[in-house]
Amino acid sequence: MKIRVLLADDHTIVRESLRIALHEAEDMEVVGEATTGREALHMTEELGPDVVIIDIGMPDLNGIDATGRIIGSNPDVRVIALSAHTERQLVTSMLDAGASGYLLKDSPLSELVHAVRAVHHGKKYLSPDVLPDILDPASSGELPAQLSVYSVLGRREREVLQLLAEGQTSKQIARTLYISPGTVETHRRNIMRKLDLHSVAELTRYAIREGLTQP
């Protein structure tokens, strides 16, 4: 049987490149393509892929939170993160969310095929360029860890923060998350208090810095 792969990236040219590379591998097939993190979550439920390849900086629901929810509902699915970022904080957050692999966007497409096969067989796969920071003892717990957005904010607060940073109003966020505008405002106030930030512009800069969304 072929390895069933779901692609999740908001850039058409990236998805097309990935699709072509996987199509050339005789043991793989692309079963779907998602353009937002929330769409990737729904398509995983509908299509039942073996492997999900997801960009960290996905709109609507970032790749890290989407991965956590995908793995939570589908523990047999393997997730490979696709990112331009090598920061240890983002890599470890993705792995903590349940990802089995982490690939950089400038990796050769042949490496992607290798990574898909590896995670499908229960192995972990990390791009060579991110391994030194992950394996370095000085960055693996012996030094005080900087608090990340994933340790400061709850899941729903992160969702609200990302959507605020992407320019949605409280009413739009309420419709997206199926909550009331008043609840959105409560989350916004709690986020600002926890982060000690005082404007949407500051929240937006913070969300970009933490990898929740892209400029």
C-alpha positions in Angstrom: 0.0 0.0 0.0 1.1 3.5 -0.7 1.9 6.0 2.0 -1.1 8.5 2.1 0.2 12.1 2.5 -1.7 15.3 3.3 0.0 18.5 2.4 -0.7 21.6 4.5 0.9 24.9 3.3 -0.7 28.2 2.4 1.6 28.8 -0.5 0.5 27.2 -3.7 4.0 27.0 -5.2 5.3 25.1 -2.1 2.4 22.6 -2.3 3.0 22.0 -6.0 6.7 21.4 -5.5 5.9 18.9 -2.6 3.2 17.2 -4.7 5.5 16.7 -7.6 8.3 15.3 -5.4 6.0 12.8 -3.7 4.3 11.9 -7.0 7.6 10.7 -8.3 8.0 8.4 -5.3 6.2 5.2 -6.3 5.3 4.3 -2.7 3.5 7.6 -1.9 0.3 9.4 -2.9 -1.0 12.9 -2.0 -4.6 12.5 -0.8 -5.3 16.2 -0.1 -4.0 19.7 0.3 -4.9 22.2 3.0 -4.3 25.9 3.0 -5.0 26.7 6.7 -4.2 24.9 9.9 -7.9 24.4 10.7 -8.5 23.0 7.3 -5.6 20.5 7.8 -7.3 19.4 11.0 -10.6 18.8 9.3 -9.0 17.1 6.3 -7.1 14.7 8.5 -10.3 13.6 10.1 -12.0 13.2 6.7 -9.2 11.6 4.6 -7.2 9.6 7.2 -3.7 10.2 5.9 -0.7 8.3 7.2 1.5 11.4 7.2 0.7 15.1 7.4 3.3 17.6 6.2 2.5 21.0 7.7 4.0 24.4 7.6 4.5 25.9 11.1 3.3 29.4 10.0 -0.2 28.4 8.9 -3.0 31.0 8.9 -6.1 30.6 11.0 -4.5 27.9 13.2 -0.7 27.6 13.4 1.1 24.4 12.6 2.1 23.7 16.2 -1.4 23.9 17.6 -2.8 22.1 14.6 -0.3 19.3 15.1 -1.2 18.9 18.8 -4.9 18.6 17.9 -4.2 16.2 14.9 -2.1 13.9 17.1 -4.6 14.2 20.0 -7.4 12.9 17.8 -5.4 10.7 15.5 -2.5 9.1 17.4 -1.5 6.9 14.5 -0.9 9.8 12.1 2.6 11.0 11.7 3.3 14.7 11.3 6.3 16.4 9.7 6.8 20.1 10.3 8.0 22.2 7.4 9.5 25.5 8.3 12.1 28.2 7.4 12.9 28.6 11.1 15.7 26.8 13.0 15.1 28.4 16.4 15.3 25.7 19.1 12.1 27.0 20.8 10.0 26.4 17.7 11.6 23.0 17.0 11.0 21.7 20.5 7.5 23.2 20.6 6.7 21.3 17.4 8.2 18.0 18.7 6.4 18.5 22.1 3.1 18.9 20.1 3.7 15.4 18.7 5.5 15.9 15.4 7.7 13.0 14.3 9.8 15.1 11.9 11.1 18.7 11.3 12.3 19.7 7.9 13.6 23.1 6.7 12.1 24.6 3.6 15.4 24.8 1.9 16.0 21.1 2.2 16.3 19.0 -1.0 13.0 17.4 -2.0 14.8 14.0 -1.9 15.2 14.6 1.9 11.4 15.1 2.2 10.8 11.7 0.6 13.3 10.1 2.9 11.6 11.8 5.9 8.2 10.6 5.0 9.4 7.0 4.8 11.2 7.4 8.1 8.3 8.7 10.1 5.9 6.3 8.5 8.0 3.5 9.9 7.9 4.9 13.4 11.2 6.8 13.3 12.0 10.5 14.0 13.5 12.7 11.4 15.2 16.1 11.9 17.0 18.2 9.3 20.7 18.2 9.9 20.7 22.0 10.4 18.5 21.9 13.5 20.2 18.9 15.1 23.1 20.8 16.8 20.9 23.1 18.8 18.6 20.2 19.9 21.5 17.9 20.9 23.7 20.6 22.5 23.6 20.0 26.3 23.9 23.8 26.9 20.6 24.3 25.1 18.8 21.2 26.4 17.9 22.0 29.9 21.1 23.0 31.8 20.3 26.6 31.1 17.1 28.3 32.2 14.5 27.9 29.5 12.8 31.1 28.2 9.0 31.0 28.7 7.3 30.5 25.3 3.8 31.3 24.2 3.0 27.6 24.7 3.8 27.7 28.4 2.2 31.2 29.1 -1.1 30.9 27.2 -3.7 28.2 27.0 -4.8 26.7 23.7 -7.8 28.9 23.2 -5.9 32.0 24.1 -3.3 31.1 21.5 -6.0 30.7 18.9 -7.5 34.1 19.8 -4.1 35.8 19.8 -3.3 34.4 16.3 -6.6 35.5 14.8 -6.2 39.0 16.4 -2.7 39.2 14.9 -4.1 38.2 11.5 -6.5 41.2 11.7 -9.8 39.5 12.6 -12.3 41.4 14.7 -13.9 40.0 17.9 -17.1 39.1 15.9 -15.1 37.3 13.2 -13.1 35.4 15.8 -16.3 34.5 17.7 -17.7 33.0 14.4 -14.5 31.1 13.7 -14.2 29.6 17.2 -17.9 29.2 17.9 -17.8 31.4 21.0 -19.4 34.7 21.9 -17.7 38.1 21.2 -17.8 38.7 24.9 -15.7 35.5 25.5 -13.3 36.7 22.8 -12.9 40.0 24.6 -12.3 38.2 27.9 -9.5 36.1 26.3 -8.0 39.2 24.8 -7.8 41.0 28.2 -6.3 37.9 29.8 -3.7 37.6 27.0 -2.7 41.2 27.4 -2.5 40.8 31.2 -0.4 37.6 31.0 2.0 39.0 28.4 2.0 42.6 29.8 1.2 43.9 26.3 -1.2 46.8 25.8 -2.2 47.1 22.1 -3.1 44.9 19.2 0.1 46.1 17.5 2.2 44.7 20.4 0.2 41.5 20.3 0.8 41.2 16.6 4.6 41.7 16.9 4.6 39.1 19.8 2.6 36.6 17.7 5.0 36.9 14.8 8.1 36.6 17.0 6.7 33.4 18.6 5.9 31.9 15.2 2.1 31.9 15.7 1.6 33.8 12.5 3.7 35.4 9.7 4.2 39.0 8.8 
